[in-house]
Amino acid sequence: MALNATIVKIELQISDMDRHYYAAHALTLAQHPSETQQRLMVRTLAFALNAHERLEFGPGLSAEGEEPEIALRDYTGDIELWIDVGQPDESRIRKACGRSRQVVVVNYGGNAADIWWDKNANALQRLKNLDVIDIDSASVEAMAAMVERSFRLDCQIQDGEVTLTTDKASLSLVPRRRLDAGVRVA
């Protein structure tokens, strides 16, 4: 018997003073049975850090294929911004860089993330449109503790610092840039 995805609804309020982006997004996320709450919140954070009115979630873990986890498409359907979370294969990242103007990988997982970076850093640094951002393990665990089936999440971004607030908890974190291509689409 197949397990169904859990639906998580997030009322995301974004105040990004660094990019002058201020908007509310009603997110309905399908959490695959194998997806952890940590990964769900890293996806949400990746969305908030790159928010745009046309930014949308892809098919996620349950889908086969070569689609981004989060994408910003132009009006012709071409991918302008490709966002993946975790530790994607170097070949997937290379393909993504060839298919879009900007690629962002939001890396998390503590030691596993460090090992992934050490293994792939030389190859990834050659890609001119790739940004790699790392979120520390303590922040990821604190974000996971915020998850409910339906909740409001306020995200304030200023001077590179992110403050996430729900009605029950608050967290400040500073994403670490492992690689910055300097290309900005959103």
C-alpha positions, -999 to +999 in steps of 0.1 A: +000+000+000+014+034-010+016+061+016+001+095+007+019+128+010+011+151+040-002+185+030+014+214+049+000+249+045+022+278+053+012+314+053+046+329+045+052+366+051+085+378+036+102+411+044+135+410+025+152+443+031+183+432+012+163+428-021+134+451-013+109+423-017+078+424+006+050+399-001+028+372+014+027+337-001+001+311+006+022+279+003+006+244+000+034+219+002+031+181-003+055+165+021+064+131+007+064+103+033+102+100+030+107+138+034+118+150+068+105+181+085+141+194+082+141+191+044+106+206+042+117+237+061+149+240+041+128+240+010+106+268+025+137+288+035+151+284+000+118+298-014+119+327+010+156+336+002+148+337-035+111+348-034+095+361-066+059+363-077+065+336-103+086+313-081+070+279-077+077+245-062+085+216-085+071+180-083+094+172-054+107+138-041+079+118-056+087+128-092+111+112-115+131+133-139+151+164-143+130+192-128+141+217-102+127+215-067+119+252-069+119+272-102+114+306-115+103+304-152+101+332-177+069+338-196+080+313-223+084+285-197+122+286-198+139+282-164+156+314-152+163+302-116+168+266-106+169+258-069+177+224-053+182+215-017+204+190+000+234+173-018+225+169-054+248+150-078+274+171-095+261+159-129+226+172-120+240+206-111+260+208-143+228+200-163+209+226-143+235+252-150+232+245-187+194+248-186+190+280-165+205+314-160+211+309-123+213+278-101+211+278-063+219+248-041+208+252-005+230+227+013+223+213+048+231+182+068+261+191+090+290+167+084+273+151+054+271+186+038+307+193+045+317+160+029+296+167-001+312+201-005+347+187-001+340+161-028+324+185-053+339+219-046+366+218-074+341+208-101+314+232-089+336+262-087+340+260-125+303+267-130+298+304-136+261+306-127+260+285-095+255+297-059+259+272-030+245+282+004+249+262+036+225+261+065+240+249+098+225+218+115+213+236+147+193+261+126+178+233+105+167+214+136+152+246+151+133+252+119+120+216+119+105+222+153+084+250+139+065+227+115+027+222+120+001+211+095-010+247+090+010+277+103+021+313+097+058+319+092+072+354+091+106+357+074+126+388+078+159+392+058+183+420+065+221+423+060+223+386+052+206+375+085+173+356+084+148+358+112+120+332+112+091+336+135+059+316+142+034+322+169+053+297+191+090+302+182+116+325+167+150+318+151+178+339+137+203+324+113+230+335+088+232+313+057+268+307+047+278+312+011+301+285+000+300+297-036+287+330-050+285+334-088+272+369-085+244+362-109+210+374-097+177+365-115+152+371-087 
